[in-house]
Amino acid sequence: MTDFVTADMQERLIQGVHDAGEQVLKVYQEDFEVETKADESPLTEADMASHHALVALLEELTPEVPVLSEESGEIPFEARKQWQRYWLIDPLDGTKEFISKNGEFTLNVALVEEGVPVFGIVYAPVLDTTWWGQQGLGAYKIEGGVKRAIQVRELPDPEQEPWKVVGSRRHGAAEFETFCAELPHHERVSMGSSLKLCLVAEGQADLYPRLAPTSEWDTAAAQAVVTAAGGEVLDAQTLEPLRCNQQDSVLNPWFIVCGQRDGRWEKALKEALRA
């Protein structure tokens, strides 16, 4: 359990993320230009407005804790590997969803300790919904101003109720199809950004296999929510928990998010990895 994030800090962080979301919404509701970064991913003024707002918030609240943002300049691993505790943020996760104006984008803020995301906030401004979780304190959803505790659901008997498998709108189609073909009776749900992990955290989905590239800032905040809700985010090859800041690259391995482990989906995952 992390005791670094106090109840007062939780409130200030959530309010600060909501304030940054307001800046994002102002851009979202207007015409905006789209730039292309060196890795060919899109960038808008909303990404940068959120980045500056969140970094300023964290530097004010915890000036002693380093911050790594998707929109930060590159920080060498030689420096990062010294960090025992740091903030990891994605100012706008799902920029393509933002550009297509389907509302499925989020602001993600995670606290990482010794490589483990121990606290996270995921805020979807258009949906007016926030998920947050803290190691040892559980996970919560705030929707329309109403807060409630959330947890993963028990994996149902697929002969009685289909498993719910969530997938990306845009990535990993062939491997995802192989995975699903090996599963017992199931239904599929498509969703953008880190909302997919939040669906598992709140028991609206059972599995989310991510068989395509992501970066640590894409997943850390939602991973903290999932684990606080009783689920796991596992390396697809090793089935060990995903960890941050363990290597020079900030790319994640392929992974799977689950409410609970089961030999049937583990077998399906092995088949997908062979595909």
N, C-alpha and C positions, 0 to 999 in steps of 0.2 A: 504493500500500500504506500502511495506517495502522500506525504503530509505537506509537501511544498506548496501545493495549491490550496489555499484556505477557502472557506465559504465566502468571505468577502472578495477574494481574488476571483473566484468563479463568477460572481455576479458582475464584477467590473470587466472581466474578459468577455463574457457573453454580451454585455451591453456594448463593449467596444467593437466586437465583431458585427453586431447589428448596425452600429453606426457606419462601419466600413461598407456594409451591404447597402445602406442607403445611398452612398456615393456610387456604387455599382449600378443600382437601379436607375439613377438619374441618367447615366450613360445609356443603359439598356433601352430606356424609353425614348431616346432620341436617335438621330442618324449618327453613326460613328464610323471612323476609318479603321481598317484592319491592316496591320503590318505583318510581315513574315520574319520570324527569327531565324537565326543561323541553322537551326535544326528543322526548318520548314514548318514549325508550328506557328499558329496565329497568335497575335498580340494586339490588344486594344487598349485604349486609354483607361478602360475600367480595370484591367489587370494592374496597371501601374498606380491608379488611384487607391485601389484596395491594398496593394503592396505598401505604399507609403503610410497609409492609415494604420495598418496592422503592425508594421515595424515600429512606428512611433508609439503605439499603445504598449507594446511589449517592452520597449526600451524605457518607457516611463514606469511601468509596473515592476519590472525586474531588470534594472540596468546591468546587473552582474551576470546575466544569463545571455549567451550568444544567440543570435537569430539567423536561421538559414531559410531563405525564401526562394521560390522558383525564379523570382525576378531579381535576386541578389546577383552581384558579380560572383564569379566562380571563386569558391574558397577551397584552397588546396587541402587534400586529405591529411597532409602532414600537420596542418593546423587543426582540422576538424577532429582528428582521432584523439586529441587531448581533451575533447569535451566530454565530461561525465554527464552533463545536463545541458540541453539546449532546446530552443523553440524551433519547430519545423513547420513552415506554412506554405500553403498554396493559395495565393490571393484570389485566384479565380480558376477553380477546377471545372473543366468542361467549357473551355472557351468556344469550341465549335458549337456546343449547344447554345451558348450565349449568342453567338453570331446568327444561328438559325432561329433564335427567339422562341425556343420551346420550353424555357423555364427550368430546364434540368441542369443547372449549374450551381456550384456551391463555393463558399469560402471555408477553408480548412485551416485550423490551428491546432498543433499537437505539441505537447511537452514530451521530450524523449529523455529517458534516464538510462544510462548504461546500455544504449541500443534498443530499449523497449519503450514504445509509445504508452505512457501511463496516464495521460489526460488528453482529451481531444474534444474539439467543437467542430461540428459540421453545420453550416447555415445555408439554407436555400432561400434567398430573399423573395423570389417570385412566389414560392409556395408558402411563405411566412412560417417556415418550420425550421426548428433547430434541434439537432441531436447532440448530446454531450455525454461523456462518460469519464469516470475516474477510477483507477485501480483501487479496489477495496470499498468503493462507495456506490457502485452500480451505474446504470446508464438511464438516461432520461430523454424524453421528447417534449419539446415545447411547440405547440401548434395553436395558432390563434390566441396566444397568451396563456394557454392552459398547459401546465406541466404535469407529466405522468411518467412513472417508472416504466421501463421497457426491458424485455429479456428475449433471448432466442427461444424458439419453440422446440418442443420435442419432435424429433423426426417421426412423421406418421408412418403407419403401415401403408405402403403404396397401393395395396389392393383395396384399401378402404378410402384413402384420400391421397391424391397425387402429390408427389414432391413438387415444390415450386423452385425452379431453377432460373436465376436471373442472369442475363447476359448483356453485353455492351451493344449499343446500336451500331457500332462502327468497326469493331476489332475482333480478330481471332476467330473468324467464321468456321474454317475447316476443322480446326481442333475442337471447337465448341460442338460442332455437329457430331464428331466422333464420340466425344464425351457423352452427349445426350443419347446417342444411339445405343450405348451400353447400359443406360440406366433403366430401372423399372419404371412403371407408370409415373409420368410427371407432366407438369405444365411449365411453359416458358414465359418469362416476363422480360421485356426489354426496357432498359433505363440508362440514362447518361450519368457521367461523373461518379463521384463517391457515394451518390445516392444508392448505388447497388449494394454496397456494404451495409448501409443503414437499413435496407429492407431486411437483411438477415438479422441485424441486431434487434429489430423490433418484432421479429417473428412473422413477417410478411413473405419471407422467402427462406428456403432451407439451404441453398447452395449458390455460390457465385464463383465459378471457375474463371480465372483471368489468364488466358493462354495467349497473351500478347504483351508487348512492352508497357511498363508504367515506371514512374519514378517514385522515390520514397515520399516526396511531398504530396503525391496524389493519394496516398493510402494511409499515412501515419495517423491522422486525426480520426478517420473512420475506424481504423484498426483498434484504437483505444476505446472507441464506443462499442465495437463488437465484443472485445474481450471483457469489458466491464459489464456487458449484457449476458455474459456466459458462453460466448462463442469463441471461435479461433480463426486466425488468418495464418495459413500454413504454406510454406514453400512447396510447390507442386511436386518437386523431385524427392525431397527428403521428408516431407510432412512434419518438419520442425517449424516452430513459430517464426514468422517473418521478423527480421531485425533491421535496424537502421544503422547507418554510419559504420559499417564493418569493412568497407573497402573504398578504393579510390572512386569508383563509379557510384552514382546515386540511383542507378537503375535497379529495380526490383527483379528477382527471378519471377517466372510464372508462379502463380499462387492460386489457392482456393480458400474461400471463406465458407465456414460451415457453422451450423448451430451445434452439431455434434458429429463425431466420427462414425463411419459405417463402412464395412467391408465392401458393400456393393458400389458405392461411389468411388471408393479408393481403387477398386478394380477398373472402373470406367475411366478414371483419371490416368491410370497406367496405359490404357489403350490409347487415350488421346495423346499422351506424350510420345507414343511410338509412331503416331500418324505422320 
